[in-house]
Amino acid sequence: MGSLTRRGLGILTLGAALATGAMDPLPGAAQAQPAWPTRTVSLIVPYSAGGATDVLARKVAEGLSSALGKTVVVDNRPGAGGTLGTALAANAKPDGYTLFLGQVSSHGIAPNLYTHLRYDPVTSFVPIVFIETIPNILAVNKDLPVNSVDELIAYAKAHPDALNFASSGAGASTHLSGEMFKAMTGIKMTHVPFHGSAQALVSVMGNQTQLIFDNMPSVYPYVTAGNMKALAVTTLKPSPQAPHIPTIAEATKSADLSRYDVSAWFGLYAPANTPRPIVDRVNAAVNAMLKEPGFVKFIVDNGGVPEGGTPEDLGRFGEGELKKWKTVIEQAGVPKM
């Protein structure tokens, strides 16, 4: 047989082998992504069971379990103001089997308040999806002679030593909401920290303090019962649960509060370098959940506003939060921890 004929048969044999997959793939050829998930996925919550973050996490885990076809379990890791669990998530293996429910503290306030964090909010995580925002309510003692934000500002200026505002603790968003309000209006108020919202709210109702900027789920029941007066919500968007309460930005003409925007917010993250296909799959699943009437009702009933969007949307929002809280903390002179 001539060399040309032998070469022709070789080409035919090679073509048949490639067509039938009989030959091994060439070195460096792209390999298919391994299936995910094949086992249980952990969703780390940096707080104890029973709180607002944990309640939301369990609802998200339930929806993701259904969407992914594998169980997603909530892993509560409280301690050190939420920074312990956050660092644990940041240092987990980036294989898609560890997710993290981040919030205003972990990705906005704590990085500007704690001097020795074992994570970086930007480089240690990959953002997945923005879930919800929950406004704070600016509420006052029911006997305080003010019924609007403008009246509160005027009262504070006329009585510069009369107002004390309560919070659930130094460095909490309920504290820094008040500091931001002071800076933007130029009024004087004295901060009185408590160990949790319950004690802070009791102090306002008892007139030991006169006002509070607290999360909507905590304070709104007292407002509807007539024990306190709600002057405004602290977000730029009104609350679906209480659309009759104006936002601070739209409730005043006596101060430039058009940029006042504070919320307890929640977003889903994974350790940095988690594969993008996994990030996109979880993003799509949560965005689908945010269109389900039952999930939307759950968020609204708990005082929240559904969000959603791309991983990049959450990343940009988080960067804005870091800058905002850095400015507020520096202006207020809040000591580092």
C-alpha positions as CSV (number, residue, x, y, z in Angstrom):
1,M,0.0,0.0,0.0
2,G,1.4,3.5,-0.9
3,S,2.2,6.1,1.7
4,L,-0.6,8.3,0.5
5,T,-3.1,5.6,0.9
6,R,-1.8,4.7,4.4
7,R,-2.0,8.4,5.3
8,G,-5.5,8.6,4.1
9,L,-6.6,5.6,6.1
10,G,-4.9,7.2,9.2
11,I,-6.9,10.4,8.8
12,L,-10.2,8.4,8.4
13,T,-9.4,6.4,11.5
14,L,-8.6,9.6,13.5
15,G,-11.9,11.2,12.3
16,A,-13.9,8.1,13.3
17,A,-12.3,8.1,16.8
18,L,-13.0,11.7,17.4
19,A,-16.6,11.3,16.2
20,T,-17.2,8.4,18.5
21,G,-15.3,9.8,21.5
22,A,-13.0,6.8,21.5
23,M,-9.9,8.9,21.9
24,D,-8.8,10.6,25.2
25,P,-9.3,14.4,25.2
26,L,-6.4,16.5,24.2
27,P,-4.2,17.9,27.0
28,G,-5.6,21.2,28.3
29,A,-9.0,20.6,26.7
30,A,-11.9,22.3,28.7
31,Q,-13.5,20.0,31.2
32,A,-17.1,20.0,32.2
33,Q,-17.9,21.8,35.5
34,P,-18.6,19.2,38.3
35,A,-22.2,18.9,39.4
36,W,-23.2,21.2,42.2
37,P,-24.6,20.8,44.8
38,T,-24.1,17.1,45.5
39,R,-24.4,17.5,49.3
40,T,-25.7,19.8,52.0
41,V,-24.9,23.5,51.7
42,S,-24.3,25.6,54.9
43,L,-25.7,29.1,55.2
44,I,-23.8,30.9,58.0
45,V,-25.6,33.4,60.2
46,P,-23.3,35.4,62.5
47,Y,-26.0,35.7,65.2
48,S,-27.9,33.5,67.5
49,A,-31.1,31.7,66.5
50,G,-34.4,33.6,66.8
51,G,-33.3,37.0,65.7
52,A,-34.2,38.9,62.5
53,T,-31.2,37.7,60.6
54,D,-31.8,34.1,61.6
55,V,-35.5,34.2,60.7
56,L,-34.7,35.5,57.2
57,A,-31.9,33.0,56.8
58,R,-34.3,30.1,57.5
59,K,-36.8,31.3,54.9
60,V,-34.0,31.7,52.3
61,A,-32.6,28.3,53.1
62,E,-36.0,26.7,52.7
63,G,-36.4,28.3,49.2
64,L,-32.9,27.4,48.1
65,S,-33.3,23.8,49.3
66,S,-36.2,23.5,46.9
67,A,-34.5,25.3,44.0
68,L,-31.2,23.5,44.3
69,G,-32.5,20.0,45.1
70,K,-30.2,19.7,48.1
71,T,-30.7,20.7,51.7
72,V,-29.4,24.2,52.7
73,V,-29.0,24.4,56.5
74,V,-28.6,27.5,58.7
75,D,-25.4,27.4,60.7
76,N,-25.6,30.0,63.6
77,R,-22.1,31.3,64.6
78,P,-22.6,34.2,67.0
79,G,-19.9,36.1,68.8
80,A,-17.9,39.3,68.8
81,G,-20.7,41.5,67.4
82,G,-21.3,39.2,64.5
83,T,-17.6,39.4,63.3
84,L,-16.8,35.8,64.4
85,G,-19.2,34.1,62.1
86,T,-18.4,36.6,59.3
87,A,-14.7,35.7,59.5
88,L,-15.5,32.0,59.5
89,A,-17.5,32.4,56.3
90,A,-14.8,34.5,54.7
91,N,-12.2,31.8,55.3
92,A,-14.3,28.8,54.3
93,K,-13.4,26.8,51.2
94,P,-14.8,28.6,48.1
95,D,-16.6,25.5,46.6
96,G,-20.2,26.6,46.9
97,Y,-20.9,24.7,50.0
98,T,-20.7,27.7,52.3
99,L,-22.9,30.7,51.9
100,F,-23.2,33.8,54.2
101,L,-26.1,36.1,55.0
102,G,-24.4,39.5,55.2
103,Q,-26.0,42.6,56.5
104,V,-25.4,46.3,57.3
105,S,-23.2,45.4,60.3
106,S,-20.9,42.8,58.6
107,H,-20.5,44.7,55.3
108,G,-21.0,48.3,56.3
109,I,-20.5,49.2,59.9
110,A,-18.1,46.6,61.5
111,P,-15.3,47.2,59.0
112,N,-15.3,50.9,60.0
113,L,-15.6,50.2,63.7
114,Y,-13.4,47.2,64.5
115,T,-9.7,47.5,64.2
116,H,-8.7,43.8,64.0
117,L,-11.2,42.1,61.7
118,R,-10.2,38.7,60.2
119,Y,-11.9,39.5,57.0
120,D,-12.2,42.2,54.4
121,P,-15.8,43.0,53.3
122,V,-14.8,43.4,49.6
123,T,-11.9,41.1,49.0
124,S,-12.9,38.2,51.3
125,F,-16.3,37.7,49.7
126,V,-18.1,37.5,46.4
127,P,-21.5,39.1,46.4
128,I,-24.4,37.0,45.2
129,V,-27.7,38.8,45.5
130,F,-29.4,41.7,47.4
131,I,-32.3,40.3,49.4
132,E,-34.1,43.1,51.3
133,T,-33.9,46.3,53.2
134,I,-35.7,47.0,56.4
135,P,-36.1,50.7,57.4
136,N,-35.7,52.1,60.8
137,I,-38.5,54.3,62.2
138,L,-37.9,57.6,63.8
139,A,-40.3,57.4,66.7
140,V,-40.8,59.7,69.7
141,N,-42.4,59.6,73.1
142,K,-46.2,60.0,72.6
143,D,-46.2,63.1,74.8
144,L,-43.4,64.9,73.1
145,P,-45.0,68.0,71.5
146,V,-43.9,67.2,68.0
147,N,-45.7,65.5,65.2
148,S,-43.3,65.8,62.2
149,V,-39.6,65.8,61.4
150,D,-39.7,69.6,61.0
151,E,-41.3,70.0,64.4
152,L,-38.7,67.8,65.9
153,I,-35.8,69.8,64.4
154,A,-37.4,73.0,65.6
155,Y,-38.0,71.6,69.1
156,A,-34.3,70.5,69.3
157,K,-33.0,73.9,68.3
158,A,-35.3,75.6,70.8
159,H,-34.4,73.2,73.6
160,P,-30.8,72.2,72.9
161,D,-30.4,70.0,76.0
162,A,-33.8,68.4,76.1
163,L,-33.5,65.4,73.7
164,N,-31.9,62.0,74.5
165,F,-32.1,59.3,71.9
166,A,-32.0,55.6,72.7
167,S,-30.4,52.8,70.8
168,S,-29.9,49.1,71.0
169,G,-26.1,49.6,71.6
170,A,-23.2,51.8,70.7
171,G,-22.1,51.2,67.1
172,A,-25.4,49.6,66.0
173,S,-27.3,51.0,63.1
174,T,-29.9,52.3,65.5
175,H,-27.2,54.4,67.1
176,L,-25.6,55.6,63.9
177,S,-28.9,56.5,62.4
178,G,-29.2,59.1,65.1
179,E,-25.7,60.3,64.7
180,M,-26.3,60.7,60.9
181,F,-29.5,62.7,61.7
182,K,-27.6,65.0,64.1
183,A,-24.9,65.7,61.5
184,M,-27.3,66.5,58.7
185,T,-29.6,68.7,60.7
186,G,-27.1,70.4,63.1
187,I,-29.2,69.6,66.1
188,K,-28.0,68.4,69.5
189,M,-29.1,65.1,71.0
190,T,-27.5,62.9,73.6
191,H,-27.1,59.2,72.8
192,V,-28.1,56.7,75.5
193,P,-27.2,53.1,74.6
194,F,-29.0,50.1,75.9
195,H,-28.5,46.3,75.8
196,G,-30.9,45.6,73.0
197,S,-34.0,47.2,71.5
198,A,-36.4,46.1,74.2
199,Q,-34.8,48.2,76.9
200,A,-34.3,51.1,74.5
201,L,-38.0,51.1,73.5
202,V,-39.1,50.9,77.2
203,S,-37.0,54.0,77.9
204,V,-38.7,56.0,75.2
205,M,-42.2,55.0,76.3
206,G,-41.2,55.9,79.9
207,N,-39.8,59.3,78.7
208,Q,-36.3,58.5,80.1
209,T,-35.3,59.1,76.5
210,Q,-37.4,61.0,74.0
211,L,-36.8,59.3,70.6
212,I,-35.3,56.3,68.9
213,F,-34.3,55.2,65.4
214,D,-35.2,51.5,65.6
215,N,-35.8,48.6,63.2
216,M,-39.4,48.6,61.9
217,P,-40.3,45.1,63.2
218,S,-39.3,46.2,66.8
219,V,-40.9,49.6,67.0
220,Y,-43.9,49.5,64.7
221,P,-46.2,47.4,67.0
222,Y,-45.8,50.1,69.7
223,V,-46.6,52.8,67.2
224,T,-49.8,51.0,66.1
225,A,-50.8,50.5,69.7
226,G,-50.5,54.3,70.3
227,N,-47.6,54.0,72.8
228,M,-45.2,56.0,70.5
229,K,-45.5,58.3,67.5
230,A,-43.8,57.5,64.2
231,L,-42.5,60.6,62.4
232,A,-40.7,59.0,59.5
233,V,-39.0,55.9,58.1
234,T,-35.3,56.2,57.4
235,T,-35.1,54.8,53.9
236,L,-35.5,56.6,50.6
237,K,-38.4,54.3,49.7
238,P,-41.6,54.1,51.8
239,S,-42.3,50.9,53.7
240,P,-44.9,48.6,52.0
241,Q,-46.1,47.7,55.5
242,A,-46.7,51.3,56.5
243,P,-46.9,53.5,53.3
244,H,-48.6,56.2,55.3
245,I,-45.4,57.0,57.2
246,P,-43.3,59.4,55.2
247,T,-39.6,59.0,54.5
248,I,-37.2,61.3,56.3
249,A,-36.1,62.7,53.0
250,E,-39.7,63.7,52.0
251,A,-40.9,64.7,55.5
252,T,-38.9,67.9,56.0
253,K,-38.3,71.2,54.3
254,S,-36.2,72.7,57.1
255,A,-33.0,70.7,56.5
256,D,-31.3,69.0,53.6
257,L,-32.2,65.4,54.3
258,S,-32.7,64.3,50.7
259,R,-29.7,61.9,51.0
260,Y,-30.7,60.5,54.4
261,D,-31.0,56.7,53.8
262,V,-30.4,54.1,56.5
263,S,-31.7,50.6,56.6
264,A,-31.0,47.2,58.1
265,W,-30.2,45.4,54.9
266,F,-29.4,41.8,54.0
267,G,-27.5,40.2,51.1
268,L,-26.2,36.7,50.2
269,Y,-22.5,36.2,49.9
270,A,-20.0,33.4,49.3
271,P,-16.2,33.2,50.1
272,A,-14.1,34.9,47.5
273,N,-13.2,32.8,44.4
274,T,-16.4,30.8,44.6
275,P,-17.0,29.7,40.9
276,R,-19.2,32.2,38.9
277,P,-21.6,29.5,37.7
278,I,-22.5,28.7,41.3
279,V,-22.9,32.3,42.1
280,D,-25.1,32.8,39.1
281,R,-27.2,29.8,39.9
282,V,-27.9,30.9,43.5
283,N,-28.6,34.5,42.3
284,A,-31.2,33.2,39.8
285,A,-32.8,31.1,42.5
286,V,-33.1,34.0,45.0
287,N,-34.3,36.4,42.3
288,A,-37.0,33.8,41.5
289,M,-38.0,33.6,45.2
290,L,-38.3,37.4,45.3
291,K,-41.0,37.2,42.7
292,E,-43.0,34.6,44.6
293,P,-46.1,36.1,46.4
294,G,-45.5,34.0,49.5
295,F,-41.9,35.1,49.9
296,V,-42.7,38.7,49.2
297,K,-45.5,38.6,51.8
298,F,-43.0,37.2,54.3
299,I,-40.6,40.1,53.7
300,V,-43.3,42.8,53.8
301,D,-45.0,41.3,56.9
302,N,-41.6,41.6,58.6
303,G,-41.2,45.2,57.7
304,G,-38.9,44.7,54.7
305,V,-38.7,45.8,51.1
306,P,-37.7,43.1,48.5
307,E,-34.7,43.9,46.5
308,G,-32.9,41.5,44.1
309,G,-30.7,42.1,41.1
310,T,-27.3,41.0,40.0
311,P,-24.2,40.2,42.0
312,E,-22.7,43.5,40.8
313,D,-25.7,45.4,42.1
314,L,-25.1,44.1,45.6
315,G,-21.3,44.8,45.3
316,R,-21.9,48.4,44.4
317,F,-24.5,48.8,47.2
318,G,-22.0,47.4,49.7
319,E,-19.2,49.7,48.6
320,G,-21.6,52.7,49.1
321,E,-22.5,51.5,52.6
322,L,-18.8,51.2,53.6
323,K,-18.2,54.8,52.5
324,K,-21.3,56.1,54.2
325,W,-20.7,54.5,57.5
326,K,-17.0,55.5,57.5
327,T,-18.1,59.2,57.2
328,V,-20.8,58.9,59.9
329,I,-18.5,57.1,62.4
330,E,-15.7,59.6,61.8
331,Q,-18.1,62.6,62.1
332,A,-19.7,61.2,65.3
333,G,-16.3,60.4,66.9
334,V,-17.4,56.8,67.7
335,P,-14.4,55.1,69.2
336,K,-12.9,52.1,67.4
337,M,-13.3,48.7,69.1
